[in-house]
């Protein structure tokens, strides 16, 4: 299978780079808020409200959301390697189907 990639213009490269950098900064901000809020919740759990460690539930639930957010940014996000390979494979598949229908 041969893949041909059309080179991106400098404007397209800049737009993609800004989009990817924005997504990564968004994840870093999300992770920072996660740490600060969960430290506060843990402190409330240990020193203020009840004796059970109830703070584990929001920590795990939000942690799963943070992990999925990270996967979407680094694995599946715009310009991500996995996503780009899948898009290229679909493009080639559709082109083969079109060529077959046209009798080429």
Buried (B, 14 or more C-beta within 10 A) or exposed (E): EEEEEEEEEEEEEEEEEEEBEEBBEEBEEBEEEBEEEBEEBBEEBEEEEEEEEBBBEBBEEBEEEBEEBBBBBBEEBEEBEEBEEEEBEEEBEEEEEEEEEEEE
